[in-house]
Amino acid sequence: MNYLHVSPAPHIHSGLTTQKVMLDVIIALAPSAIVSVVLFKLKALWLILACVAAAVLCEFVFNLIVKKKQTVSDLSAVVTGLILALNLSANVKIWQAVCGSVFAIIIVKSLFGGLGKNIVNPAIGARVFMLLTFASVAGGANPDLSTGATPLAVLKEGLDGAPSILNLFLGNVGGTIGETCAIAILLGYAYLVIRKQIKWYVPCAFIGTVFVCYLVYSQSIVMAVSQVLAGGLLFGAVFMATDYVTTPISNLGKVVFCVGCGLITFAIRAFGAFPEGVSISILCMNLLTPLIEKVTKPRTLGGIK
């Protein structure tokens, strides 16, 4: 019994390691990171470097203080810092970005026991924390404001003046540094599906729910497509709603999780005070993951119904 260990997925006999999984996620995030630097210049680069460096350093120091085995080599802290950075406006100050990374690693991840034991996605938790804490920079009516009104803020008032579908695809719009270019996000999605790190239909369940809700609500396919491409929906669906730790294990559970995310996102965007709702919706569904897993748990062969 001394040789038996319980650990979060991926398990040793699967041929995968946490480091390999995280490396694939980093590669998938690379197109969005590169485009963010092209569009937002050095502001984006410094944000990315600051968030990643702070996340890795925090994890290293925390493990050192509590005399825990170092885990920075699994690259999970790098992924957390990178996802957080790509979820921030170019107007966010470096010290604020560092505070976000510290919150993500120390409060959301490490104090709960580290990777595999956190109840919400660290990057999501940190972003919501920053939206509430640094309202003058990342909150208010336009929380993702960079220069001018964001597409979601314009769409909330109707299609008049909204950016074209082409501009939303190319990223010629305002927003957080990693959410603007749909093409870059879709490249990352394709890579993760090809590498079999995520199920192709999981992000589609999230995106499709928002699309259908807006199609019924607005009676406009242009509005529905614009809502899918604008804001952080694509980025959140691909990189955050597919998190191994904070989402259900079963395939049905994953779909239920993403449909719930889509419904909450639609409700916030259509009827709430904020134009965006992706981060809050994923955070809410993270908290419901244990319940979803209990309800959607497959019945053991030969077990009692």
Legacy VTK file of the C-alpha trace (Angstrom):
# vtk DataFile Version 3.0
C-alpha trace
ASCII
DATASET POLYDATA
POINTS 305 float
0.000 0.000 0.000
2.941 2.332 0.489
3.443 2.308 -3.278
-0.083 3.380 -4.159
-0.601 7.094 -4.761
-3.752 9.026 -5.595
-3.186 12.007 -7.857
-5.185 14.254 -10.171
-5.261 13.476 -13.903
-3.330 12.923 -16.088
-2.337 9.586 -14.565
1.048 7.995 -15.090
-0.201 5.107 -17.237
-1.937 7.426 -19.704
1.372 8.352 -21.309
0.727 11.989 -20.450
2.286 14.178 -17.810
1.082 17.482 -16.453
4.078 19.147 -18.079
3.182 17.767 -21.539
-0.434 18.878 -21.188
0.566 22.365 -20.070
3.117 22.632 -22.873
0.378 21.897 -25.405
-1.787 24.615 -23.830
1.109 27.089 -24.027
1.608 26.260 -27.715
-2.127 26.706 -28.314
-2.019 30.100 -26.563
1.000 31.231 -28.599
-0.989 32.583 -31.609
-3.135 34.754 -29.322
-0.052 35.942 -27.430
1.795 36.826 -30.650
-1.205 38.660 -32.117
-1.660 40.568 -28.847
1.892 41.915 -29.110
1.314 42.838 -32.766
-1.919 44.682 -31.954
-1.107 46.195 -28.553
2.692 46.484 -28.911
4.961 46.549 -25.858
2.082 47.014 -23.419
0.932 43.473 -24.181
4.447 42.035 -24.034
5.154 43.539 -20.614
1.797 42.329 -19.285
2.510 38.774 -20.434
6.049 38.753 -19.025
4.926 40.273 -15.715
2.028 37.855 -15.181
4.023 34.752 -16.097
7.088 35.743 -14.080
5.010 36.660 -11.022
3.013 33.414 -11.212
6.113 31.215 -11.461
7.941 33.127 -8.717
4.931 32.974 -6.376
4.599 29.219 -6.768
8.330 28.712 -6.220
8.453 30.882 -3.091
5.252 29.397 -1.634
6.538 25.842 -2.057
9.840 26.897 -0.556
8.204 28.453 2.513
5.866 25.536 3.220
8.638 23.031 2.400
6.652 21.443 -0.370
8.107 19.727 -3.436
8.722 22.274 -6.173
6.111 22.122 -8.925
7.093 25.023 -11.186
8.525 22.568 -13.727
5.008 21.271 -14.514
4.390 24.612 -16.309
0.937 25.068 -14.744
1.996 28.417 -13.242
3.172 29.560 -16.680
-0.235 28.681 -18.146
-2.051 30.520 -15.343
0.045 33.660 -15.817
-0.339 33.556 -19.599
-4.123 33.071 -19.520
-4.502 35.856 -16.951
-2.389 38.257 -19.018
-4.387 37.563 -22.172
-7.562 38.335 -20.199
-6.392 41.825 -19.239
-6.717 45.193 -20.917
-3.567 46.821 -22.256
-4.333 49.684 -19.858
-3.750 47.528 -16.774
-0.647 48.624 -14.892
2.169 46.149 -14.377
1.869 46.174 -10.582
-1.843 45.404 -10.892
-1.092 42.482 -13.207
1.448 41.192 -10.668
-1.188 41.439 -7.918
-3.513 39.391 -10.093
-0.914 36.649 -10.552
-0.173 36.583 -6.819
-3.880 36.206 -6.074
-4.242 33.439 -8.675
-1.317 31.345 -7.442
-1.405 31.957 -3.678
-5.088 32.421 -2.862
-6.883 30.421 -5.547
-4.371 27.634 -6.184
-1.733 27.055 -3.489
-3.815 27.610 -0.358
-6.235 24.958 -1.593
-3.432 22.429 -1.935
-2.008 23.185 -5.364
-2.778 21.882 -8.831
-5.669 19.444 -8.871
-7.218 20.720 -5.649
-8.308 24.266 -6.495
-12.076 24.641 -6.800
-12.056 27.446 -9.389
-9.780 28.262 -12.287
-6.929 30.409 -10.865
-6.794 32.771 -13.853
-10.587 33.244 -13.768
-10.570 33.860 -10.033
-7.787 36.416 -10.400
-9.509 38.221 -13.263
-12.771 38.579 -11.366
-10.760 39.757 -8.348
-9.118 42.412 -10.516
-12.438 43.503 -12.020
-13.749 44.102 -8.499
-10.571 45.598 -7.058
-9.225 47.814 -9.829
-12.508 49.236 -11.093
-10.908 52.367 -12.545
-8.801 50.260 -14.890
-10.583 46.949 -15.459
-14.149 47.520 -14.320
-17.086 49.849 -14.787
-19.294 49.922 -17.851
-16.451 48.786 -20.110
-14.243 46.443 -18.055
-12.151 45.414 -21.058
-11.652 48.950 -22.369
-8.392 49.585 -24.180
-8.995 52.443 -26.595
-12.553 53.502 -27.206
-15.647 51.446 -26.553
-15.296 47.678 -26.800
-17.404 45.765 -29.354
-19.622 44.317 -26.605
-20.330 47.777 -25.214
-21.414 48.898 -28.689
-23.438 45.738 -29.354
-25.333 46.231 -26.095
-26.864 49.324 -27.714
-27.554 47.550 -31.018
-25.798 46.816 -34.315
-25.435 50.497 -35.285
-21.753 51.375 -35.161
-20.712 47.817 -34.298
-17.531 46.449 -35.906
-17.826 44.215 -38.943
-17.555 40.441 -38.748
-14.255 40.672 -40.632
-12.751 43.075 -38.096
-13.842 40.808 -35.255
-12.115 37.892 -36.963
-8.914 39.837 -37.559
-8.823 41.567 -34.172
-9.097 45.164 -35.353
-11.225 46.026 -32.319
-10.807 46.971 -28.677
-10.838 44.513 -25.810
-8.470 42.481 -23.673
-5.188 41.714 -25.363
-5.929 38.043 -26.030
-9.621 38.075 -26.937
-9.767 40.336 -29.977
-8.478 38.055 -32.765
-10.837 35.133 -33.372
-8.516 33.520 -35.911
-5.680 33.200 -33.383
-8.013 31.622 -30.816
-9.398 29.170 -33.392
-5.860 28.110 -34.306
-5.264 27.288 -30.646
-8.579 25.414 -30.528
-7.647 23.338 -33.574
-4.264 22.462 -32.066
-5.771 21.305 -28.762
-8.366 19.175 -30.572
-5.728 17.591 -32.831
-3.572 16.857 -29.804
-6.661 15.380 -28.097
-6.244 17.638 -25.084
-9.864 18.809 -25.314
-13.088 17.433 -26.792
-14.087 19.399 -29.889
-17.725 19.693 -28.787
-17.041 21.137 -25.322
-16.234 24.732 -26.407
-18.914 24.382 -29.103
-21.547 23.720 -26.416
-20.627 27.016 -24.709
-20.433 29.033 -27.922
-23.511 27.399 -29.452
-25.633 28.153 -26.388
-24.799 31.856 -26.549
-25.375 31.883 -30.321
-28.808 30.220 -30.091
-29.893 32.419 -27.181
-29.001 35.606 -29.068
-30.527 34.321 -32.300
-33.853 33.771 -30.523
-33.569 36.968 -28.454
-32.508 39.396 -31.201
-33.971 37.621 -34.253
-30.739 38.603 -36.026
-28.046 36.214 -37.198
-25.607 39.115 -37.507
-26.123 39.982 -33.835
-25.754 36.335 -32.820
-22.489 35.917 -34.775
-21.168 39.244 -33.480
-21.858 38.202 -29.885
-19.912 34.989 -30.460
-16.899 36.755 -31.955
-16.875 39.786 -29.640
-15.530 39.793 -26.099
-13.975 36.830 -24.357
-16.437 34.097 -25.372
-14.168 32.233 -27.794
-11.132 32.558 -25.542
-13.029 31.491 -22.433
-14.722 28.561 -24.169
-11.464 27.178 -25.580
-8.965 27.822 -22.802
-10.911 28.174 -19.540
-14.123 26.175 -19.807
-11.981 23.144 -20.728
-9.828 23.205 -17.597
-9.198 19.647 -16.375
-9.359 20.463 -12.673
-12.351 22.743 -12.281
-14.762 21.229 -14.814
-16.694 17.930 -14.704
-14.975 14.685 -15.644
-17.727 12.986 -17.661
-18.475 14.031 -21.236
-22.112 14.739 -20.383
-20.998 16.768 -17.377
-18.704 18.865 -19.557
-21.563 19.668 -21.920
-23.904 20.552 -19.043
-21.155 22.763 -17.601
-20.693 24.656 -20.876
-24.418 25.037 -21.540
-24.722 26.545 -18.058
-21.835 28.904 -18.848
-23.557 29.944 -22.064
-26.883 30.660 -20.371
-25.265 32.749 -17.628
-23.140 34.628 -20.171
-26.218 35.432 -22.239
-28.168 36.570 -19.177
-25.379 38.927 -18.069
-24.770 40.328 -21.547
-28.425 40.785 -22.465
-29.926 41.881 -19.153
-27.049 42.762 -16.819
-25.171 45.992 -16.230
-21.950 44.649 -17.755
-21.505 43.926 -21.462
-19.324 40.864 -20.713
-20.109 37.812 -18.602
-17.763 34.989 -19.601
-15.452 35.076 -16.571
-18.295 35.295 -14.080
-20.232 32.505 -15.792
-17.259 30.114 -15.734
-16.533 31.004 -12.106
-20.153 30.263 -11.139
-20.145 26.936 -12.970
-16.778 26.004 -11.403
-18.540 26.155 -8.042
-21.308 23.903 -9.363
-18.912 21.305 -10.784
-19.214 18.857 -7.825
-23.015 18.904 -8.159
-22.852 18.409 -11.941
-20.465 15.489 -11.491
-22.802 13.881 -8.974
-25.830 14.207 -11.259
-24.078 13.122 -14.480
-21.912 10.372 -12.993
-22.175 7.236 -15.177
-23.720 4.198 -13.503
-21.229 1.449 -12.720
-21.788 -1.714 -14.750
-23.957 -4.000 -12.628
-24.518 -1.269 -10.042
-27.808 -0.295 -8.476
-29.710 2.419 -10.336
LINES 1 306
305 0 1 2 3 4 5 6 7 8 9 10 11 12 13 14 15 16 17 18 19 20 21 22 23 24 25 26 27 28 29 30 31 32 33 34 35 36 37 38 39 40 41 42 43 44 45 46 47 48 49 50 51 52 53 54 55 56 57 58 59 60 61 62 63 64 65 66 67 68 69 70 71 72 73 74 75 76 77 78 79 80 81 82 83 84 85 86 87 88 89 90 91 92 93 94 95 96 97 98 99 100 101 102 103 104 105 106 107 108 109 110 111 112 113 114 115 116 117 118 119 120 121 122 123 124 125 126 127 128 129 130 131 132 133 134 135 136 137 138 139 140 141 142 143 144 145 146 147 148 149 150 151 152 153 154 155 156 157 158 159 160 161 162 163 164 165 166 167 168 169 170 171 172 173 174 175 176 177 178 179 180 181 182 183 184 185 186 187 188 189 190 191 192 193 194 195 196 197 198 199 200 201 202 203 204 205 206 207 208 209 210 211 212 213 214 215 216 217 218 219 220 221 222 223 224 225 226 227 228 229 230 231 232 233 234 235 236 237 238 239 240 241 242 243 244 245 246 247 248 249 250 251 252 253 254 255 256 257 258 259 260 261 262 263 264 265 266 267 268 269 270 271 272 273 274 275 276 277 278 279 280 281 282 283 284 285 286 287 288 289 290 291 292 293 294 295 296 297 298 299 300 301 302 303 304
